Amino acid sequence: MGVRGIRGAVTVTANTEQEIVTATKELIQEIVSRNDLVPEDIVSVLFTTTQDLNAVFPPKAAREWPEWAYVPLMCAQEIPVEGSLPMCIRLLLHVNTDKSQKEIEHVFLRDAVKLRPDLANK
């Protein structure tokens, strides 16, 4: 079994705890579903947010699920590149899997499909 990275991103419409947690849960659930993951398969998750999001740490969404209690989570801020997509939460899951790179399903939701239309429309 090898380790693979799974990318994902979602946008929100407001810098509120409820909006960020709801969108992050939606993103995680979609990644888990599309890739047939269980928490035990997840090595770690790195979350990032754009600078306009600071109402809550996105990992709070995962911490609301008891089965994610031992999954290592970290949060950081994206670099402020001019013209980049605002109000965006990104994540990178490192997972133990037998799937090849081509079999991995990356997930981009809402306006985040603009980041990687080649992967979002797979």
C-alpha positions as CSV (number, residue, x, y, z in Angstrom):
1,M,0.0,0.0,0.0
2,G,1.3,3.4,-0.9
3,V,0.6,7.0,0.1
4,R,-1.2,9.4,-2.2
5,G,-2.3,13.0,-2.0
6,I,-5.9,14.0,-2.6
7,R,-6.6,17.7,-3.4
8,G,-9.8,19.5,-2.7
9,A,-11.1,23.0,-2.5
10,V,-14.4,24.8,-1.8
11,T,-15.5,28.4,-1.6
12,V,-17.8,30.1,0.9
13,T,-20.0,33.2,0.6
14,A,-19.4,34.6,4.1
15,N,-16.6,34.6,6.6
16,T,-18.6,33.0,9.4
17,E,-18.0,29.9,11.5
18,Q,-21.1,28.2,10.3
19,E,-20.3,28.8,6.6
20,I,-16.7,27.6,6.9
21,V,-17.6,24.5,8.9
22,T,-20.5,23.6,6.6
23,A,-18.4,24.0,3.4
24,T,-15.5,22.1,4.9
25,K,-17.7,19.2,5.9
26,E,-19.2,19.1,2.5
27,L,-15.8,19.0,0.9
28,I,-14.4,16.3,3.2
29,Q,-17.5,14.1,2.8
30,E,-17.3,14.3,-1.0
31,I,-13.6,13.4,-1.0
32,V,-14.2,10.5,1.4
33,S,-17.1,9.3,-0.7
34,R,-15.4,9.5,-4.1
35,N,-12.3,7.8,-2.9
36,D,-13.8,5.2,-0.6
37,L,-11.8,6.3,2.4
38,V,-12.1,5.6,6.1
39,P,-10.4,7.7,8.8
40,E,-7.9,4.9,9.5
41,D,-6.6,5.3,5.9
42,I,-5.9,9.1,6.3
43,V,-2.3,9.8,7.2
44,S,-2.8,13.6,7.6
45,V,-4.7,16.6,6.3
46,L,-3.4,20.1,5.6
47,F,-6.1,22.8,5.3
48,T,-5.4,26.3,4.0
49,T,-7.6,29.3,3.7
50,T,-7.4,32.6,1.9
51,Q,-6.6,35.6,4.0
52,D,-10.3,36.8,4.0
53,L,-11.3,33.7,6.0
54,N,-10.5,33.9,9.7
55,A,-13.8,33.2,11.6
56,V,-12.8,29.6,12.5
57,F,-10.1,27.0,11.7
58,P,-11.5,24.6,9.0
59,P,-10.2,21.5,10.8
60,K,-13.0,22.2,13.4
61,A,-15.3,20.6,10.9
62,A,-13.4,17.3,11.0
63,R,-13.1,17.3,14.7
64,E,-16.9,17.2,15.0
65,W,-16.7,13.5,13.9
66,P,-15.5,11.2,16.7
67,E,-14.0,8.8,14.2
68,W,-11.6,11.6,13.1
69,A,-10.2,12.1,16.6
70,Y,-6.8,10.6,15.7
71,V,-6.3,12.0,12.2
72,P,-3.5,14.6,12.3
73,L,-4.9,18.0,11.0
74,M,-3.1,21.3,10.4
75,C,-4.2,24.6,9.1
76,A,-2.3,27.4,7.3
77,Q,-3.0,30.5,5.3
78,E,-2.6,30.7,1.5
79,I,-0.1,33.3,0.2
80,P,-1.9,36.4,-1.0
81,V,-1.4,36.2,-4.8
82,E,-3.1,39.1,-6.6
83,G,-6.1,38.0,-8.6
84,S,-6.4,34.6,-6.8
85,L,-9.7,33.0,-5.9
86,P,-11.1,34.6,-2.7
87,M,-13.1,33.0,0.1
88,C,-11.5,29.6,-0.6
89,I,-10.7,26.7,1.6
90,R,-8.2,24.1,0.3
91,L,-7.1,20.8,1.6
92,L,-4.6,18.1,0.9
93,L,-5.2,14.7,2.3
94,H,-2.4,12.2,2.5
95,V,-3.9,8.7,2.4
96,N,-2.8,5.1,2.5
97,T,-4.2,3.5,-0.6
98,D,-3.6,0.9,-3.4
99,K,-5.1,3.3,-5.9
100,S,-2.9,4.7,-8.7
101,Q,-2.5,8.5,-9.2
102,K,-5.0,8.3,-12.1
103,E,-7.6,6.6,-9.9
104,I,-7.6,9.3,-7.2
105,E,-10.6,11.6,-7.3
106,H,-9.7,15.2,-6.5
107,V,-12.7,17.4,-5.5
108,F,-13.4,21.0,-6.3
109,L,-16.7,22.4,-5.3
110,R,-18.6,25.7,-5.9
111,D,-16.4,28.4,-7.4
112,A,-13.3,26.4,-6.6
113,V,-13.9,24.4,-9.8
114,K,-12.1,27.3,-11.5
115,L,-8.9,26.3,-9.8
116,R,-8.6,22.9,-11.6
117,P,-11.3,22.5,-14.2
118,D,-9.3,19.6,-15.6
119,L,-9.7,17.7,-12.4
120,A,-13.1,19.0,-11.3
121,N,-14.7,17.7,-14.5
122,K,-13.1,14.3,-14.4
